[in-house]
Amino acid sequence: MSRESNGRTTDSGEAMTDGGEAVTEDGEATTGNGALPQDVTGALDDGRWTGEKSVEAIVGDVLRDRNETLATAESLTGGLIGSTVTDVPGSSDYFDRGFVTYAYDAKRAELAVPREALDAHGAVSEPVAEAMARGARDRADTSWGLSATGVAGPGGGRDEKPVGLVYVGVAYAAPWGTEASFVRSRRFTFDGDRATIKRKSVESALATLAATIEEDGAETA
């Protein structure tokens, strides 16, 4: 399910769409880092949500309005994204399930994350975040898959992957025949202790999902 490509390729050999999106081998569009819509990111302050309405309530409203569903795939957050989503009364209308896949083997078994991606890039990486989101969406058969993988600390950081590095993945299952399904990811770097980094990861992941749904709605309006 791919968007049309103009034939350009990335350094890794992926085809690029006119909008700067890479197309993976299975034909789904993928975008890297970039600015999120201002009305969503304007409420994020160093990973903390500062909007008047909670970000989980916003996500719930847009999913319910679109009659769509969500599954989550979490590593460093250990289920906190799903827990936060279900803090909203009536979240059973749109939240299907959550996968907590901390270990490599769990990511492979529960989400079909490729061994090659884990071996080449490690669990804290864009390819794995995207594979996790795609796996959650496809295993749960939901409209959206949302993932988070990162280094919560205090140990485990390296120069190329410091404590506070987090990748969020979002995958969308468009209606069959539209060729509009996609998977995207965002990179964040947060300061703070372990609990703070996990909380910032949750709020940034949900804000990323809200922004992506907004972008999709604007494109299809």
C-alpha positions as CSV (number, residue, x, y, z in Angstrom):
1,M,0.0,0.0,0.0
2,S,2.2,2.8,-1.2
3,R,1.9,6.4,-2.1
4,E,3.3,7.2,-5.5
5,S,7.1,7.7,-5.7
6,N,8.9,10.2,-8.0
7,G,11.8,7.8,-8.2
8,R,14.2,9.5,-5.8
9,T,16.0,7.4,-3.2
10,T,17.4,7.9,0.2
11,D,21.0,7.0,1.2
12,S,19.7,3.7,2.3
13,G,18.1,3.0,-1.1
14,E,14.5,3.7,-0.2
15,A,12.3,5.4,-2.7
16,M,11.1,8.9,-1.8
17,T,7.7,10.4,-2.4
18,D,7.1,14.0,-3.5
19,G,6.4,14.9,0.1
20,G,9.9,13.7,1.2
21,E,8.5,10.4,2.5
22,A,10.6,7.2,2.1
23,V,8.8,4.1,0.9
24,T,9.7,0.9,2.6
25,E,10.1,-2.4,0.9
26,D,6.5,-3.4,1.7
27,G,5.3,-0.2,0.0
28,E,4.4,1.9,3.1
29,A,5.4,5.6,3.3
30,T,7.7,6.6,6.1
31,T,8.8,10.0,7.2
32,G,11.7,11.0,9.5
33,N,12.1,13.8,11.9
34,G,10.3,17.1,11.3
35,A,8.1,19.8,12.7
36,L,4.7,18.7,13.9
37,P,1.6,21.0,13.4
38,Q,2.0,24.0,15.6
39,D,-1.3,23.7,17.3
40,V,-0.2,20.3,18.7
41,T,3.5,20.9,19.3
42,G,2.9,24.3,20.7
43,A,1.6,22.6,23.8
44,L,4.7,20.5,24.2
45,D,7.4,22.0,26.4
46,D,10.5,19.8,26.5
47,G,8.3,16.7,26.1
48,R,5.8,17.9,28.7
49,W,2.2,18.5,27.6
50,T,1.0,21.9,28.6
51,G,-2.3,22.2,26.8
52,E,-5.5,23.0,28.7
53,K,-7.0,19.7,27.6
54,S,-5.1,16.5,28.2
55,V,-3.4,15.0,25.2
56,E,-4.9,11.6,25.9
57,A,-8.4,13.2,25.8
58,I,-7.6,14.9,22.5
59,V,-6.4,11.6,21.0
60,G,-9.6,10.0,22.3
61,D,-11.8,12.7,20.7
62,V,-10.2,12.4,17.3
63,L,-10.2,8.6,17.2
64,R,-13.9,8.6,18.3
65,D,-14.8,11.2,15.7
66,R,-13.2,9.2,13.0
67,N,-14.5,5.9,14.2
68,E,-10.9,4.5,14.4
69,T,-9.0,2.3,16.8
70,L,-5.6,2.2,18.4
71,A,-3.1,-0.3,19.6
72,T,0.2,0.5,21.3
73,A,3.6,-1.1,21.4
74,E,5.9,0.0,24.2
75,S,9.4,-0.7,25.3
76,L,10.9,2.0,27.6
77,T,7.5,3.2,28.8
78,G,6.5,-0.3,30.0
79,G,2.7,0.1,29.3
80,L,2.4,3.8,30.5
81,I,1.1,4.9,27.1
82,G,-1.8,2.4,27.2
83,S,-2.4,3.2,30.8
84,T,-2.6,6.9,30.0
85,V,-5.0,6.3,27.1
86,T,-7.3,4.4,29.3
87,D,-7.4,7.1,31.9
88,V,-10.1,8.7,29.7
89,P,-13.6,7.4,30.5
90,G,-15.0,5.6,27.5
91,S,-11.6,4.8,26.0
92,S,-12.9,1.3,25.2
93,D,-14.6,2.9,22.2
94,Y,-11.2,3.2,20.4
95,F,-8.4,1.5,22.4
96,D,-8.0,-2.1,21.5
97,R,-4.9,-3.4,23.2
98,G,-1.3,-2.7,24.2
99,F,1.9,-4.7,23.7
100,V,4.7,-4.3,26.3
101,T,7.8,-5.7,24.5
102,Y,10.9,-4.9,26.5
103,A,13.2,-7.6,25.2
104,Y,14.4,-8.3,21.7
105,D,12.6,-11.7,21.6
106,A,9.4,-10.1,22.7
107,K,9.6,-7.5,19.9
108,R,10.1,-10.3,17.4
109,A,7.5,-12.7,18.8
110,E,4.7,-10.2,19.5
111,L,5.2,-7.6,16.9
112,A,7.2,-9.3,14.1
113,V,10.0,-6.8,14.4
114,P,12.6,-8.2,12.0
115,R,15.7,-9.7,13.5
116,E,17.8,-7.9,10.9
117,A,16.5,-4.5,12.1
118,L,17.3,-5.3,15.7
119,D,20.7,-6.6,14.8
120,A,21.7,-3.7,12.5
121,H,20.2,-0.8,14.4
122,G,19.4,-1.9,17.9
123,A,16.1,-1.6,19.7
124,V,16.4,2.2,20.1
125,S,16.2,3.2,16.5
126,E,13.9,4.5,13.8
127,P,13.5,1.2,11.9
128,V,12.5,-0.6,15.1
129,A,10.1,2.1,16.3
130,E,8.4,1.9,12.9
131,A,8.3,-1.9,12.9
132,M,6.8,-1.9,16.4
133,A,4.1,0.5,15.4
134,R,3.3,-1.5,12.2
135,G,3.3,-4.7,14.2
136,A,0.9,-3.4,16.8
137,R,-1.4,-2.1,14.1
138,D,-1.4,-5.3,12.1
139,R,-1.5,-7.8,15.0
140,A,-4.4,-6.0,16.6
141,D,-6.0,-5.1,13.2
142,T,-6.5,-1.5,14.3
143,S,-6.6,1.8,12.4
144,W,-3.5,3.1,14.2
145,G,-0.4,1.7,15.9
146,L,1.7,3.8,18.2
147,S,5.1,2.8,19.6
148,A,7.9,4.1,21.8
149,T,11.4,2.8,22.2
150,G,14.3,4.6,24.0
151,V,16.9,4.9,26.7
152,A,15.2,5.8,30.0
153,G,18.4,5.6,32.0
154,P,20.2,6.2,34.3
155,G,22.5,3.6,32.7
156,G,22.6,2.2,29.2
157,G,23.4,5.4,27.3
158,R,26.2,5.7,24.7
159,D,27.6,8.5,22.7
160,E,25.4,7.7,19.7
161,K,22.4,6.7,21.8
162,P,22.5,8.8,25.0
163,V,20.1,8.5,27.9
164,G,16.9,10.3,27.0
165,L,17.0,9.3,23.3
166,V,13.5,8.2,22.3
167,Y,11.9,7.1,19.0
168,V,8.1,7.2,18.5
169,G,6.5,5.3,15.7
170,V,3.0,5.8,14.2
171,A,1.4,3.4,11.7
172,Y,-1.9,4.0,9.9
173,A,-4.1,1.4,8.1
174,A,-5.9,3.3,5.4
175,P,-8.9,1.7,3.7
176,W,-8.1,-1.0,1.2
177,G,-7.6,0.2,-2.3
178,T,-6.6,3.8,-1.3
179,E,-2.8,3.0,-1.2
180,A,-2.6,5.5,1.6
181,S,-1.3,3.4,4.5
182,F,1.9,4.7,6.1
183,V,4.3,4.4,8.9
184,R,6.2,7.4,10.3
185,S,8.6,8.0,13.2
186,R,9.9,10.9,15.2
187,R,13.1,11.3,17.2
188,F,13.2,13.0,20.6
189,T,15.9,13.7,23.2
190,F,14.8,14.4,26.8
191,D,16.5,15.5,30.0
192,G,15.6,14.2,33.4
193,D,15.6,11.1,35.5
194,R,14.2,7.8,34.5
195,A,10.6,8.6,35.6
196,T,10.7,12.0,33.9
197,I,12.0,10.6,30.6
198,K,9.3,7.9,30.6
199,R,6.6,10.5,31.3
200,K,7.9,12.8,28.6
201,S,7.9,9.9,26.2
202,V,4.3,9.1,26.9
203,E,3.1,12.7,26.4
204,S,5.3,13.2,23.3
205,A,4.1,9.9,21.8
206,L,0.4,10.8,22.2
207,A,1.1,14.3,20.8
208,T,2.8,12.8,17.8
209,L,-0.2,10.5,17.2
210,A,-2.6,13.5,17.5
211,A,-0.5,15.5,15.1
212,T,-0.3,12.6,12.6
213,I,-4.1,12.1,12.7
214,E,-4.5,15.8,12.1
215,E,-2.1,15.7,9.2
216,D,-3.9,12.7,7.7
217,G,-7.3,14.5,8.1
218,A,-5.9,17.6,6.3
219,E,-4.6,15.5,3.5
220,T,-7.8,13.6,2.9
221,A,-10.2,16.5,3.5
